[in-house]
Amino acid sequence: MEKKSIAIDGPAGAGKSTLAKMAARHFGLIYVDTGAIYRCVGLFALKNGADTRDQQAVSALLDQVQIELKYDEQGVQRMILNGEDVSEAIRMPEVSIAASNVSAMPPVRAKLLSMQRDMAKRYNVIMDGRDIGTVVLPDAGLKIFLTADAEKRAKRRYDELQAKHVETTYEDVLQDMRMRDKNDSSRAAAPLKQAEDAVLVDTSEIGLEESFERIRELISGRLGL
Ligand code: DC
């Protein structure tokens, strides 16, 4: 039977992963966090001392990168990079920038594309990223473009990092976020943009509960779940 798929795109910190995880649990879907896959490439480049803005240097490493997605008993996605669980390591702020840098490179995107499409062929998925509705799953049953003001997104991301005891300041997080927004939206290869047939959900003025309610209604309405 044809698998159902939901695409959620939007800038960093809009709440994509939190809401997608909630929806996955509620509707019994597999949540695929595609940013985590780009983060693995970014981490690998950093570990190997490559300049993450140097396409030649990063491309030369790609053949050595083996990424697996695993799901634990709670259905939480774990990222395995060359046999090592890097699910926590990829969340560090320096990896965010590295991921954003390497994700602008066409050879990196080409390598990761089939992996993402393969997941959607095998499972009913809710997949989040930047180009899911525009490039990875253009025929997704539902596309959501989730966004919020940069200041609100930075505050949420800062609170998350604080909870994990990562030392940083709100100003640094906001600056990183603005830089990534610019990087991700202005690149030539699969830039972040709303697909024409995506539904816009702005979470600047609404909390988690209300955001989830909107998404839940969209999924039930469109996919009959
Ligand atoms: O969602 P995230 O912040 O974990 O993603 C990390 C970086 O990966 C982000 O800055 C842009 C890139 N990315 C992408 O280019 N395409 C995707 N589908 C997902 C993420």
Residues whose N, C-alpha, C, O or C-beta is under 5 A from the ligand:
A	BS01	DC	A12 T34 G35 A36 Y38 S96 A99 S100 S103 D128 G129 R130 D131 R180 D184
